Amino acid sequence: MILEGRGLRWSIRERRRALGRVREHVVLRDASLSIAAGEVVGLGGPSGVGKTTLGTALLRLLPGAEGTVLWDGQEVSSWPERRLRPLRRRFQALLQSPQAMLTPFWSVREHLEETLRALRDVRRPGPEHWGDVVEELGLEPVLDSRPWEISGGEARRVGLARVLLARPAFLFADEPDAGLDPPRRVELARRMRRLAASGTAILVVTHDRSTLERVSDRLVLMDNGSVRTPERGEEREP
């Protein structure tokens, strides 16, 4: 398995001053999930049940999360960030706030060039290195724009382009199709299937049922803080 989470637990504690009590809201309750290389797993469930929380816990981005996490067979549950850093290139996320993942003063072109330099050791990357990713995601008009000059949907496409160029071992894609029109959602599904075919394991969360059905090899559901397989006849609702 490329990535495994076993018995993941995380709670939110809210102090009620007037009553002098602490209320605990359990978000992850012994959640477990394994994903193999080249597999696309769709994570479904209503809003607010902990789908994003599970993805960030699997990537060791959730402070205070308990349980066991293995990356490519290595247990990394207790590793400090400095030890995780070399593996961060291979275990990546496409999160719901795409603007926050971009450097404010870099153009879109510079973000793509830096991705290629860092991950493929290309000294002077240019259009010949990113193939048709830029064209098919419709990024040519914004290549020289800064993050504050582009829309949220365009920023999301920049993040997706960086992931497609990097070809990580694992990708957590949280609402990757938000802000995309129907034709680009179809293209996104095709791109993610192609990425999986190259060996990348993908955990995808989306409220667009058609996208989930196009890309997923397997569907799991978040239910009461845990992960379960849908029962026979249960609808494939994200």
ROKE-642372 format. One record per residue (C-alpha): residue number from 0; residue in three letters; x, y, z. Coordinates in Angstrom, 3 decimals, always signed. Example, Ala and Ser with C-alpha at 12.3 -4.5 7.8 and 13.67 -1.06 7.14 Angstrom:
<zagus>
zagu i = 0	aa = ALA	X = +12.300	Y = -4.500	Z = +7.800
zagu i = 1	aa = SER	X = +13.670	Y = -1.060	Z = +7.140
</zagus>
This chain:
<zagus>
zagu i = 0	aa = MET	X = +0.000	Y = +0.000	Z = +0.000
zagu i = 1	aa = ILE	X = +1.164	Y = +3.512	Z = -0.779
zagu i = 2	aa = LEU	X = -0.734	Y = +5.014	Z = +2.157
zagu i = 3	aa = GLU	X = -2.474	Y = +3.574	Z = +5.199
zagu i = 4	aa = GLY	X = -4.263	Y = +5.133	Z = +8.130
zagu i = 5	aa = ARG	X = -5.193	Y = +2.935	Z = +11.084
zagu i = 6	aa = GLY	X = -7.413	Y = +3.914	Z = +13.987
zagu i = 7	aa = LEU	X = -7.232	Y = +7.650	Z = +13.326
zagu i = 8	aa = ARG	X = -8.831	Y = +9.787	Z = +16.027
zagu i = 9	aa = TRP	X = -9.330	Y = +13.541	Z = +16.335
zagu i = 10	aa = SER	X = -11.705	Y = +15.699	Z = +18.364
zagu i = 11	aa = ILE	X = -12.637	Y = +19.345	Z = +18.728
zagu i = 12	aa = ARG	X = -12.882	Y = +20.566	Z = +22.315
zagu i = 13	aa = GLU	X = -15.065	Y = +23.581	Z = +22.942
zagu i = 14	aa = ARG	X = -14.989	Y = +25.307	Z = +26.323
zagu i = 15	aa = ARG	X = -18.308	Y = +26.756	Z = +27.460
zagu i = 16	aa = ARG	X = -17.353	Y = +29.487	Z = +29.885
zagu i = 17	aa = ALA	X = -20.846	Y = +30.168	Z = +31.182
zagu i = 18	aa = LEU	X = -21.304	Y = +26.547	Z = +32.244
zagu i = 19	aa = GLY	X = -17.667	Y = +25.898	Z = +33.071
zagu i = 20	aa = ARG	X = -17.693	Y = +22.778	Z = +30.938
zagu i = 21	aa = VAL	X = -15.696	Y = +21.426	Z = +28.007
zagu i = 22	aa = ARG	X = -17.677	Y = +19.924	Z = +25.167
zagu i = 23	aa = GLU	X = -15.925	Y = +17.376	Z = +22.951
zagu i = 24	aa = HIS	X = -17.001	Y = +16.826	Z = +19.360
zagu i = 25	aa = VAL	X = -15.475	Y = +13.660	Z = +17.884
zagu i = 26	aa = VAL	X = -14.642	Y = +14.124	Z = +14.186
zagu i = 27	aa = LEU	X = -12.545	Y = +10.997	Z = +13.554
zagu i = 28	aa = ARG	X = -13.445	Y = +7.862	Z = +15.501
zagu i = 29	aa = ASP	X = -10.998	Y = +5.028	Z = +14.787
zagu i = 30	aa = ALA	X = -11.067	Y = +5.796	Z = +11.042
zagu i = 31	aa = SER	X = -8.988	Y = +3.451	Z = +8.882
zagu i = 32	aa = LEU	X = -8.247	Y = +3.536	Z = +5.161
zagu i = 33	aa = SER	X = -5.682	Y = +1.969	Z = +2.809
zagu i = 34	aa = ILE	X = -4.936	Y = +3.060	Z = -0.755
zagu i = 35	aa = ALA	X = -2.819	Y = +1.157	Z = -3.261
zagu i = 36	aa = ALA	X = -0.612	Y = +2.545	Z = -6.005
zagu i = 37	aa = GLY	X = -2.667	Y = +3.505	Z = -9.046
zagu i = 38	aa = GLU	X = -5.970	Y = +3.301	Z = -7.179
zagu i = 39	aa = VAL	X = -8.533	Y = +6.121	Z = -7.088
zagu i = 40	aa = VAL	X = -10.713	Y = +6.040	Z = -3.980
zagu i = 41	aa = GLY	X = -13.782	Y = +8.272	Z = -3.807
zagu i = 42	aa = LEU	X = -14.592	Y = +9.505	Z = -0.300
zagu i = 43	aa = GLY	X = -18.279	Y = +10.278	Z = +0.121
zagu i = 44	aa = GLY	X = -20.609	Y = +11.472	Z = +2.839
zagu i = 45	aa = PRO	X = -22.597	Y = +14.597	Z = +3.778
zagu i = 46	aa = SER	X = -20.909	Y = +17.944	Z = +4.413
zagu i = 47	aa = GLY	X = -19.306	Y = +18.246	Z = +7.829
zagu i = 48	aa = VAL	X = -18.715	Y = +14.553	Z = +8.525
zagu i = 49	aa = GLY	X = -14.903	Y = +14.794	Z = +8.459
zagu i = 50	aa = LYS	X = -13.844	Y = +13.973	Z = +4.897
zagu i = 51	aa = THR	X = -11.327	Y = +16.828	Z = +4.700
zagu i = 52	aa = THR	X = -10.192	Y = +16.094	Z = +8.251
zagu i = 53	aa = LEU	X = -9.433	Y = +12.489	Z = +7.305
zagu i = 54	aa = GLY	X = -7.413	Y = +13.545	Z = +4.254
zagu i = 55	aa = THR	X = -5.320	Y = +16.031	Z = +6.221
zagu i = 56	aa = ALA	X = -4.750	Y = +13.459	Z = +8.976
zagu i = 57	aa = LEU	X = -3.467	Y = +10.954	Z = +6.404
zagu i = 58	aa = LEU	X = -1.012	Y = +13.612	Z = +5.187
zagu i = 59	aa = ARG	X = +0.156	Y = +14.410	Z = +8.738
zagu i = 60	aa = LEU	X = -1.227	Y = +17.942	Z = +8.416
zagu i = 61	aa = LEU	X = -3.646	Y = +17.715	Z = +11.363
zagu i = 62	aa = PRO	X = -2.095	Y = +18.653	Z = +14.734
zagu i = 63	aa = GLY	X = -3.253	Y = +16.461	Z = +17.572
zagu i = 64	aa = ALA	X = -4.477	Y = +13.573	Z = +15.427
zagu i = 65	aa = GLU	X = -3.913	Y = +10.142	Z = +16.977
zagu i = 66	aa = GLY	X = -3.501	Y = +6.762	Z = +15.315
zagu i = 67	aa = THR	X = -1.071	Y = +5.181	Z = +12.872
zagu i = 68	aa = VAL	X = -0.096	Y = +6.538	Z = +9.450
zagu i = 69	aa = LEU	X = +2.120	Y = +4.670	Z = +7.003
zagu i = 70	aa = TRP	X = +3.584	Y = +6.214	Z = +3.856
zagu i = 71	aa = ASP	X = +4.912	Y = +3.634	Z = +1.394
zagu i = 72	aa = GLY	X = +5.212	Y = +1.104	Z = +4.219
zagu i = 73	aa = GLN	X = +7.006	Y = +3.444	Z = +6.632
zagu i = 74	aa = GLU	X = +5.221	Y = +4.367	Z = +9.840
zagu i = 75	aa = VAL	X = +5.452	Y = +8.164	Z = +9.972
zagu i = 76	aa = SER	X = +2.951	Y = +8.780	Z = +12.789
zagu i = 77	aa = SER	X = +5.502	Y = +10.266	Z = +15.170
zagu i = 78	aa = TRP	X = +7.994	Y = +11.729	Z = +12.708
zagu i = 79	aa = PRO	X = +8.811	Y = +15.424	Z = +13.169
zagu i = 80	aa = GLU	X = +8.173	Y = +17.751	Z = +10.240
zagu i = 81	aa = ARG	X = +11.870	Y = +18.036	Z = +9.327
zagu i = 82	aa = ARG	X = +11.988	Y = +14.260	Z = +8.818
zagu i = 83	aa = LEU	X = +8.779	Y = +14.285	Z = +6.787
zagu i = 84	aa = ARG	X = +9.969	Y = +17.090	Z = +4.507
zagu i = 85	aa = PRO	X = +11.816	Y = +14.888	Z = +1.948
zagu i = 86	aa = LEU	X = +8.643	Y = +12.804	Z = +1.517
zagu i = 87	aa = ARG	X = +6.325	Y = +15.796	Z = +1.121
zagu i = 88	aa = ARG	X = +7.114	Y = +15.881	Z = -2.594
zagu i = 89	aa = ARG	X = +5.624	Y = +12.421	Z = -2.981
zagu i = 90	aa = PHE	X = +2.580	Y = +12.882	Z = -0.725
zagu i = 91	aa = GLN	X = +0.629	Y = +15.939	Z = -1.794
zagu i = 92	aa = ALA	X = -2.745	Y = +17.642	Z = -1.453
zagu i = 93	aa = LEU	X = -4.993	Y = +19.764	Z = -3.614
zagu i = 94	aa = LEU	X = -7.022	Y = +21.581	Z = -0.960
zagu i = 95	aa = GLN	X = -10.201	Y = +23.647	Z = -1.012
zagu i = 96	aa = SER	X = -8.363	Y = +26.982	Z = -0.649
zagu i = 97	aa = PRO	X = -6.216	Y = +27.062	Z = -3.808
zagu i = 98	aa = GLN	X = -5.090	Y = +30.686	Z = -3.369
zagu i = 99	aa = ALA	X = -3.473	Y = +29.813	Z = -0.038
zagu i = 100	aa = MET	X = -1.214	Y = +27.280	Z = -1.771
zagu i = 101	aa = LEU	X = +0.284	Y = +29.844	Z = -4.166
zagu i = 102	aa = THR	X = +3.186	Y = +32.235	Z = -3.515
zagu i = 103	aa = PRO	X = +1.673	Y = +35.762	Z = -3.764
zagu i = 104	aa = PHE	X = +4.368	Y = +37.386	Z = -5.903
zagu i = 105	aa = TRP	X = +5.025	Y = +34.543	Z = -8.349
zagu i = 106	aa = SER	X = +3.267	Y = +34.400	Z = -11.692
zagu i = 107	aa = VAL	X = +1.457	Y = +31.256	Z = -12.778
zagu i = 108	aa = ARG	X = +4.357	Y = +30.559	Z = -15.128
zagu i = 109	aa = GLU	X = +6.844	Y = +30.816	Z = -12.256
zagu i = 110	aa = HIS	X = +4.800	Y = +28.410	Z = -10.142
zagu i = 111	aa = LEU	X = +4.880	Y = +25.816	Z = -12.920
zagu i = 112	aa = GLU	X = +8.580	Y = +26.368	Z = -13.570
zagu i = 113	aa = GLU	X = +9.391	Y = +25.974	Z = -9.871
zagu i = 114	aa = THR	X = +7.400	Y = +22.754	Z = -9.710
zagu i = 115	aa = LEU	X = +9.405	Y = +21.302	Z = -12.580
zagu i = 116	aa = ARG	X = +12.715	Y = +22.517	Z = -11.159
zagu i = 117	aa = ALA	X = +12.011	Y = +21.058	Z = -7.718
zagu i = 118	aa = LEU	X = +10.563	Y = +17.752	Z = -8.808
zagu i = 119	aa = ARG	X = +12.257	Y = +16.964	Z = -12.088
zagu i = 120	aa = ASP	X = +15.589	Y = +18.698	Z = -11.756
zagu i = 121	aa = VAL	X = +15.008	Y = +20.814	Z = -14.864
zagu i = 122	aa = ARG	X = +17.247	Y = +23.875	Z = -14.755
zagu i = 123	aa = ARG	X = +15.387	Y = +26.070	Z = -17.234
zagu i = 124	aa = PRO	X = +11.922	Y = +24.590	Z = -17.667
zagu i = 125	aa = GLY	X = +9.622	Y = +26.011	Z = -20.320
zagu i = 126	aa = PRO	X = +6.502	Y = +25.122	Z = -22.300
zagu i = 127	aa = GLU	X = +8.221	Y = +22.132	Z = -23.872
zagu i = 128	aa = HIS	X = +8.392	Y = +20.507	Z = -20.405
zagu i = 129	aa = TRP	X = +4.736	Y = +20.798	Z = -19.413
zagu i = 130	aa = GLY	X = +3.262	Y = +19.154	Z = -22.496
zagu i = 131	aa = ASP	X = -0.437	Y = +19.790	Z = -23.008
zagu i = 132	aa = VAL	X = -1.334	Y = +20.283	Z = -19.319
zagu i = 133	aa = VAL	X = -1.421	Y = +24.094	Z = -19.593
zagu i = 134	aa = GLU	X = -3.435	Y = +24.065	Z = -22.802
zagu i = 135	aa = GLU	X = -6.014	Y = +21.523	Z = -21.666
zagu i = 136	aa = LEU	X = -6.559	Y = +23.284	Z = -18.337
zagu i = 137	aa = GLY	X = -6.966	Y = +26.628	Z = -20.123
zagu i = 138	aa = LEU	X = -4.096	Y = +28.378	Z = -18.333
zagu i = 139	aa = GLU	X = -2.410	Y = +30.078	Z = -21.297
zagu i = 140	aa = PRO	X = -4.215	Y = +33.431	Z = -20.765
zagu i = 141	aa = VAL	X = -3.085	Y = +33.662	Z = -17.120
zagu i = 142	aa = LEU	X = +0.505	Y = +32.395	Z = -17.340
zagu i = 143	aa = ASP	X = +1.909	Y = +35.846	Z = -16.521
zagu i = 144	aa = SER	X = -0.716	Y = +36.696	Z = -13.866
zagu i = 145	aa = ARG	X = -0.162	Y = +36.740	Z = -10.100
zagu i = 146	aa = PRO	X = -2.465	Y = +34.862	Z = -7.678
zagu i = 147	aa = TRP	X = -4.462	Y = +37.971	Z = -6.768
zagu i = 148	aa = GLU	X = -5.155	Y = +38.582	Z = -10.455
zagu i = 149	aa = ILE	X = -6.857	Y = +35.245	Z = -11.121
zagu i = 150	aa = SER	X = -10.136	Y = +33.705	Z = -9.982
zagu i = 151	aa = GLY	X = -10.536	Y = +30.902	Z = -7.475
zagu i = 152	aa = GLY	X = -11.330	Y = +28.466	Z = -10.278
zagu i = 153	aa = GLU	X = -8.193	Y = +29.490	Z = -12.165
zagu i = 154	aa = ALA	X = -6.116	Y = +29.141	Z = -8.987
zagu i = 155	aa = ARG	X = -7.515	Y = +25.651	Z = -8.530
zagu i = 156	aa = ARG	X = -6.476	Y = +24.780	Z = -12.096
zagu i = 157	aa = VAL	X = -2.963	Y = +26.071	Z = -11.367
zagu i = 158	aa = GLY	X = -2.786	Y = +23.760	Z = -8.352
zagu i = 159	aa = LEU	X = -4.047	Y = +20.869	Z = -10.449
zagu i = 160	aa = ALA	X = -1.469	Y = +21.604	Z = -13.153
zagu i = 161	aa = ARG	X = +1.319	Y = +21.522	Z = -10.564
zagu i = 162	aa = VAL	X = +0.116	Y = +18.152	Z = -9.288
zagu i = 163	aa = LEU	X = -0.168	Y = +16.702	Z = -12.791
zagu i = 164	aa = LEU	X = +3.359	Y = +17.839	Z = -13.595
zagu i = 165	aa = ALA	X = +4.755	Y = +16.494	Z = -10.314
zagu i = 166	aa = ARG	X = +3.157	Y = +13.014	Z = -10.542
zagu i = 167	aa = PRO	X = +3.214	Y = +12.329	Z = -6.772
zagu i = 168	aa = ALA	X = +2.924	Y = +8.892	Z = -5.194
zagu i = 169	aa = PHE	X = -0.253	Y = +9.977	Z = -3.385
zagu i = 170	aa = LEU	X = -2.689	Y = +12.834	Z = -3.898
zagu i = 171	aa = PHE	X = -5.521	Y = +13.979	Z = -1.664
zagu i = 172	aa = ALA	X = -7.825	Y = +15.937	Z = -3.983
zagu i = 173	aa = ASP	X = -10.371	Y = +17.893	Z = -1.926
zagu i = 174	aa = GLU	X = -13.129	Y = +19.282	Z = -4.181
zagu i = 175	aa = PRO	X = -10.777	Y = +19.471	Z = -7.210
zagu i = 176	aa = ASP	X = -13.661	Y = +20.257	Z = -9.567
zagu i = 177	aa = ALA	X = -15.022	Y = +23.272	Z = -7.664
zagu i = 178	aa = GLY	X = -15.257	Y = +26.283	Z = -9.975
zagu i = 179	aa = LEU	X = -14.826	Y = +24.213	Z = -13.139
zagu i = 180	aa = ASP	X = -17.370	Y = +24.206	Z = -15.948
zagu i = 181	aa = PRO	X = -18.776	Y = +20.815	Z = -17.164
zagu i = 182	aa = PRO	X = -16.289	Y = +20.304	Z = -20.048
zagu i = 183	aa = ARG	X = -13.341	Y = +20.922	Z = -17.723
zagu i = 184	aa = ARG	X = -14.822	Y = +18.559	Z = -15.139
zagu i = 185	aa = VAL	X = -14.798	Y = +15.853	Z = -17.783
zagu i = 186	aa = GLU	X = -11.194	Y = +16.760	Z = -18.615
zagu i = 187	aa = LEU	X = -10.313	Y = +16.692	Z = -14.897
zagu i = 188	aa = ALA	X = -11.679	Y = +13.161	Z = -14.595
zagu i = 189	aa = ARG	X = -9.669	Y = +12.056	Z = -17.633
zagu i = 190	aa = ARG	X = -6.518	Y = +13.674	Z = -16.258
zagu i = 191	aa = MET	X = -6.922	Y = +12.039	Z = -12.846
zagu i = 192	aa = ARG	X = -7.437	Y = +8.631	Z = -14.435
zagu i = 193	aa = ARG	X = -4.279	Y = +9.166	Z = -16.467
zagu i = 194	aa = LEU	X = -2.386	Y = +10.190	Z = -13.326
zagu i = 195	aa = ALA	X = -3.570	Y = +7.038	Z = -11.576
zagu i = 196	aa = ALA	X = -2.498	Y = +4.951	Z = -14.567
zagu i = 197	aa = SER	X = +1.028	Y = +6.280	Z = -14.039
zagu i = 198	aa = GLY	X = +0.981	Y = +4.863	Z = -10.482
zagu i = 199	aa = THR	X = -0.357	Y = +7.712	Z = -8.343
zagu i = 200	aa = ALA	X = -2.810	Y = +6.739	Z = -5.596
zagu i = 201	aa = ILE	X = -5.626	Y = +9.286	Z = -5.292
zagu i = 202	aa = LEU	X = -8.158	Y = +10.007	Z = -2.567
zagu i = 203	aa = VAL	X = -10.802	Y = +12.322	Z = -4.008
zagu i = 204	aa = VAL	X = -13.627	Y = +14.219	Z = -2.321
zagu i = 205	aa = THR	X = -16.229	Y = +15.977	Z = -4.452
zagu i = 206	aa = HIS	X = -19.896	Y = +16.912	Z = -4.259
zagu i = 207	aa = ASP	X = -20.208	Y = +16.318	Z = -8.006
zagu i = 208	aa = ARG	X = -21.550	Y = +12.803	Z = -8.292
zagu i = 209	aa = SER	X = -20.683	Y = +12.410	Z = -11.978
zagu i = 210	aa = THR	X = -17.020	Y = +13.290	Z = -11.354
zagu i = 211	aa = LEU	X = -16.858	Y = +10.848	Z = -8.445
zagu i = 212	aa = GLU	X = -18.262	Y = +8.059	Z = -10.601
zagu i = 213	aa = ARG	X = -15.931	Y = +8.857	Z = -13.514
zagu i = 214	aa = VAL	X = -12.717	Y = +8.766	Z = -11.515
zagu i = 215	aa = SER	X = -13.251	Y = +6.271	Z = -8.675
zagu i = 216	aa = ASP	X = -12.208	Y = +2.635	Z = -8.650
zagu i = 217	aa = ARG	X = -13.711	Y = +2.275	Z = -5.193
zagu i = 218	aa = LEU	X = -16.067	Y = +4.315	Z = -3.032
zagu i = 219	aa = VAL	X = -15.958	Y = +4.588	Z = +0.761
zagu i = 220	aa = LEU	X = -18.187	Y = +6.629	Z = +3.050
zagu i = 221	aa = MET	X = -17.561	Y = +8.660	Z = +6.180
zagu i = 222	aa = ASP	X = -20.125	Y = +7.701	Z = +8.804
zagu i = 223	aa = ASN	X = -20.048	Y = +8.760	Z = +12.473
zagu i = 224	aa = GLY	X = -16.311	Y = +9.489	Z = +12.309
zagu i = 225	aa = SER	X = -15.359	Y = +6.177	Z = +10.717
zagu i = 226	aa = VAL	X = -14.864	Y = +4.866	Z = +7.189
zagu i = 227	aa = ARG	X = -17.124	Y = +2.170	Z = +5.787
zagu i = 228	aa = THR	X = -17.884	Y = +0.489	Z = +2.471
zagu i = 229	aa = PRO	X = -21.328	Y = +1.277	Z = +1.012
zagu i = 230	aa = GLU	X = -23.863	Y = -1.501	Z = +1.381
zagu i = 231	aa = ARG	X = -25.320	Y = -3.165	Z = -1.693
zagu i = 232	aa = GLY	X = -27.924	Y = -0.938	Z = -3.293
zagu i = 233	aa = GLU	X = -26.753	Y = +2.137	Z = -1.426
zagu i = 234	aa = GLU	X = -26.553	Y = +5.144	Z = -3.754
zagu i = 235	aa = ARG	X = -23.179	Y = +6.507	Z = -4.752
zagu i = 236	aa = GLU	X = -23.804	Y = +9.887	Z = -3.184
zagu i = 237	aa = PRO	X = -20.779	Y = +12.021	Z = -2.267
</zagus>
